Amino acid sequence: MISEYGEPEVLKTGELPVPEVGPGQILVRTAGSAVNPVDLEVRSGSARNNVSVPFPMVLGWDLSGDVAAVGTEVEDFTPGDRVVAMSAQMGTGVGTHAEYVALPAAIAARAPRTAGLPEAAALPLAGLTAAQALERLSPQPGQSLVVTGAVGSVGGYAVQLAVLRGLDVVAHVREQDREQAEALGARRVVTGAGPGLDADLLLDTAGEPASVAHVRDGGRAVSIVPTRPPVAERGISVAMSFVEQDGAGLAVLSDLVDQEKLTLRVGGRYGFDEAASAHRRLAAGGSRGKLLILP
């Protein structure tokens, strides 16, 4: 948790009371969480205008664990159930880098049965971000889709989900990531600036506004990076996609993992007392999977 904004060193471990579970809530005994770019923004203070959470502030959006207790009005979960959830910490104040987390049952889903519970924390935010951004594009089977950052945490899920929807996926990655992009299901891989592709759709997960050049006239583009959105041109529609809490959507993703249609991708594991190292590694770039924070 943090008691002030600043560099990774402001991250400290500490003790807070186990949260009480209210009506419609579940109390989760944490097995894993993960570090996301939004955590770096909150910790540094660059997102302070969008945060209304007092200090000391617990960070974290991703959560996996088992249900320790349920509140009244909860019918879908019982103690002992393995669950995953995404909590929008910036708005709700419910961070997940804690041993116990109380949150609405409606934003949780059963964890994949075929994955380790700590590893399941790699799914919620990145998986929902990819699924919701893809839905925003309203793709039709057979259409061509360029995914930037296609081996990143969000991009890797986006490629897999797009393939499942019958799209012709082109991965935009660095040369050293070509094989990994192909393994995720991309039909074609482009590196660097590359030639225009005349694709129907663009999903920009890497903040590369120039990638709109790959889209045909009148096509559609969606970005998840608000600081570097593509510029609408040539009749191309451009939209932003911001991830939302969604227990039902997360349940769908969890089922896809169990069906071996979606692969969880973990890039590293850190203890609570190593959170600063995880923040530094994420900020350095190049992670090819989620950096987990484990109690």
C-alpha positions in Angstrom: 0.0 0.0 0.0 1.0 3.6 -0.3 0.8 6.6 2.1 2.0 9.1 -0.4 2.5 9.4 -4.1 6.0 8.9 -5.6 8.5 6.4 -6.9 8.2 2.6 -6.4 9.9 3.0 -3.0 6.7 4.5 -1.5 5.1 1.0 -1.7 5.2 -0.5 1.7 3.6 -3.5 3.5 1.4 -2.9 6.5 -1.5 -4.1 8.5 -5.1 -3.1 8.1 -8.2 -4.8 9.6 -9.7 -7.6 7.7 -12.6 -5.9 5.8 -16.1 -6.7 6.9 -18.3 -8.4 4.3 -21.5 -6.4 3.5 -24.8 -7.4 1.8 -24.1 -8.7 -1.7 -20.4 -9.0 -1.0 -17.9 -11.8 -0.7 -14.7 -11.8 1.3 -11.9 -13.3 -0.7 -8.7 -14.8 0.8 -6.2 -13.7 -1.8 -4.0 -16.2 -3.7 -2.8 -13.7 -6.3 -3.0 -10.3 -7.8 -1.1 -8.5 -10.6 0.5 -5.2 -11.5 -1.0 -3.2 -14.3 -0.1 0.2 -15.9 -2.9 1.8 -14.0 -1.2 0.9 -10.7 1.9 2.7 -11.8 -0.2 5.8 -12.6 -2.0 5.7 -9.2 1.2 5.2 -7.3 3.1 8.0 -9.0 0.3 10.5 -8.6 -0.1 11.1 -12.3 -3.7 9.8 -12.0 -4.5 11.7 -8.8 -7.3 13.7 -10.4 -9.2 10.5 -11.1 -8.6 9.0 -7.6 -10.8 9.7 -4.6 -9.3 7.1 -2.3 -7.7 8.3 0.9 -4.3 7.2 2.2 -3.2 4.6 3.2 -4.2 3.3 -0.2 -4.2 -0.3 -1.3 -3.4 -0.7 -5.0 -4.4 -3.5 -7.4 -7.2 -4.4 -9.7 -6.7 -8.2 -10.4 -7.7 -10.8 -7.8 -7.8 -14.6 -7.5 -8.4 -16.5 -4.3 -11.0 -18.5 -2.4 -14.1 -17.2 -0.7 -13.7 -16.9 3.0 -17.2 -15.5 3.8 -20.3 -14.3 2.0 -22.7 -11.5 2.9 -26.4 -11.6 2.9 -28.1 -11.7 -0.5 -25.2 -13.7 -2.0 -26.5 -16.8 -3.7 -23.9 -17.7 -6.4 -20.9 -18.3 -4.1 -20.2 -20.2 -0.9 -17.1 -20.3 1.3 -14.4 -22.3 -0.3 -15.2 -21.4 -3.9 -12.3 -20.5 -6.1 -12.9 -17.1 -7.7 -11.4 -14.3 -9.8 -12.5 -10.7 -10.0 -11.5 -7.3 -11.3 -12.0 -4.3 -8.9 -11.8 -0.8 -10.4 -9.6 0.4 -7.6 -9.3 4.0 -8.8 -13.0 4.5 -8.4 -14.1 2.0 -5.8 -11.1 2.3 -3.5 -11.1 -1.5 -3.2 -7.5 -2.5 -4.0 -6.5 -6.2 -4.4 -2.9 -6.2 -3.2 -4.1 -7.5 0.2 -4.5 -10.8 2.0 -8.2 -10.3 2.3 -10.5 -8.3 -0.1 -14.2 -7.7 0.2 -16.0 -6.9 -3.0 -19.4 -7.2 -4.7 -20.2 -10.8 -5.7 -21.5 -9.5 -9.0 -18.0 -8.6 -10.2 -16.5 -12.0 -9.4 -16.6 -15.3 -11.3 -15.4 -18.8 -10.7 -11.7 -19.2 -11.4 -10.6 -21.6 -14.1 -10.5 -25.2 -12.8 -7.5 -26.0 -15.0 -5.2 -23.3 -13.8 -3.4 -22.7 -10.5 -5.2 -20.2 -8.4 -2.4 -17.7 -8.1 -1.9 -17.8 -11.9 -5.6 -17.1 -12.5 -4.9 -13.6 -11.3 -3.4 -13.0 -14.8 -6.8 -13.1 -16.3 -9.3 -10.5 -15.0 -8.2 -7.0 -16.1 -6.3 -7.9 -19.2 -8.8 -10.4 -20.4 -11.8 -8.1 -19.8 -9.9 -5.2 -21.5 -9.3 -7.3 -24.6 -12.8 -8.8 -24.7 -14.6 -5.4 -24.2 -12.3 -3.6 -26.7 -12.9 -6.3 -29.3 -16.7 -6.1 -28.7 -16.5 -2.3 -29.3 -15.3 -3.0 -32.8 -18.4 -5.1 -33.6 -16.3 -7.5 -35.7 -17.8 -9.9 -38.2 -16.3 -13.3 -39.0 -13.8 -13.1 -41.9 -12.9 -9.5 -41.3 -9.2 -8.6 -41.0 -8.0 -7.2 -37.7 -4.6 -5.7 -36.8 -3.6 -5.9 -33.2 -0.8 -3.8 -31.9 1.2 -5.0 -28.9 0.0 -8.4 -29.9 2.1 -10.3 -27.4 1.5 -8.0 -24.5 -0.8 -8.8 -21.6 -3.9 -7.3 -23.3 -2.8 -7.9 -26.9 -2.1 -11.6 -26.3 -5.7 -12.2 -25.1 -7.0 -10.0 -27.9 -5.3 -12.1 -30.6 -6.7 -15.3 -29.1 -10.2 -14.0 -28.7 -10.3 -12.5 -32.2 -9.2 -15.9 -33.7 -12.0 -17.6 -31.8 -14.4 -15.1 -33.4 -13.3 -16.1 -36.9 -11.2 -13.0 -37.6 -8.2 -12.8 -39.8 -5.7 -11.6 -37.3 -2.5 -9.6 -38.1 -0.1 -9.1 -35.2 1.9 -5.9 -35.1 5.0 -6.7 -32.9 8.7 -6.4 -32.6 10.8 -8.8 -34.7 11.8 -10.8 -31.7 8.2 -11.5 -30.8 7.2 -13.0 -34.2 7.1 -16.6 -33.1 5.1 -15.9 -30.0 2.5 -13.9 -32.0 2.2 -16.8 -34.4 1.8 -19.2 -31.5 -1.1 -17.1 -30.2 -2.9 -17.7 -33.6 -2.0 -14.6 -35.7 -2.2 -15.5 -39.4 0.3 -12.8 -40.3 2.9 -10.8 -38.4 4.2 -7.3 -39.3 7.1 -5.6 -37.5 8.2 -2.0 -37.5 6.4 0.6 -39.6 5.7 -1.9 -42.3 3.5 -1.3 -45.4 -0.2 -0.4 -45.2 -2.3 -3.5 -44.8 -5.8 -2.4 -45.9 -7.3 -4.2 -42.8 -10.9 -3.8 -41.9 -10.2 -3.2 -38.2 -7.5 -2.0 -35.7 -7.2 -2.8 -32.0 -4.4 -0.7 -30.6 -3.2 -2.0 -27.3 0.2 -0.5 -27.5 -0.4 3.3 -28.0 0.8 3.4 -31.6 -1.4 6.0 -33.3 0.4 5.6 -36.6 -0.9 2.1 -36.8 -4.2 3.6 -38.2 -2.3 3.6 -41.5 -3.0 -0.2 -41.7 -6.8 0.4 -41.8 -8.7 0.7 -45.1 -10.7 3.8 -45.9 -13.9 3.8 -43.9 -12.7 1.1 -41.5 -12.8 1.1 -37.7 -10.2 1.5 -34.9 -10.4 1.1 -31.2 -7.6 2.0 -28.7 -7.2 1.2 -25.0 -4.4 3.9 -24.6 -6.1 7.3 -23.9 -2.9 9.2 -24.0 -2.0 8.2 -27.6 -5.2 7.5 -29.5 -5.2 7.1 -33.3 -6.4 10.1 -35.3 -9.5 9.6 -37.4 -8.7 9.9 -41.1 -9.9 8.7 -44.4 -13.4 8.1 -43.0 -12.0 5.7 -40.3 -14.0 5.8 -37.1 -11.9 5.9 -33.9 -13.1 5.0 -30.5 -11.7 4.4 -27.0 -12.4 1.4 -24.8 -12.2 1.6 -21.0 -12.4 -1.6 -19.1 -15.4 -2.1 -16.8 -16.1 -4.6 -14.0 -18.0 -7.5 -15.3 -18.5 -10.8 -13.4 -20.5 -12.4 -16.2 -17.9 -11.5 -18.8 -15.1 -12.8 -16.6 -17.0 -16.1 -16.3 -17.0 -16.5 -20.0 -13.2 -16.0 -20.1 -12.7 -18.4 -17.3 -14.6 -21.1 -19.2 -12.5 -20.4 -22.3 -9.4 -21.1 -20.2 -10.9 -24.4 -19.1 -11.7 -25.3 -22.7 -8.0 -24.7 -23.6 -9.1 -21.9 -26.0 -7.5 -19.1 -23.9 -4.0 -19.3 -22.5 -3.0 -17.6 -19.2 0.3 -15.7 -19.6 2.5 -15.1 -16.5 5.7 -13.0 -16.8 6.9 -13.1 -13.2 6.0 -13.6 -9.6 6.7 -11.2 -6.7 5.9 -11.2 -3.0 4.1 -8.3 -1.3 7.4 -7.0 -0.1 8.7 -7.1 -3.7 6.0 -4.9 -5.2 8.4 -2.1 -5.9 10.5 -4.4 -8.1 7.4 -5.5 -10.0 6.5 -1.8 -10.6 10.0 -1.1 -11.9 10.0 -4.1 -14.2 6.6 -3.2 -15.6 7.7 0.4 -16.2 10.8 -0.8 -18.1 8.6 -2.5 -20.7 9.0 -5.8 -22.4 6.9 -8.0 -20.1 5.3 -10.8 -22.1 2.8 -11.8 -19.4 1.3 -10.6 -16.2 3.6 -9.8 -13.2 1.9 -11.4 -10.3 1.8 -10.1 -6.7 1.5 -13.1 -4.3 0.8 -12.9 -0.6 
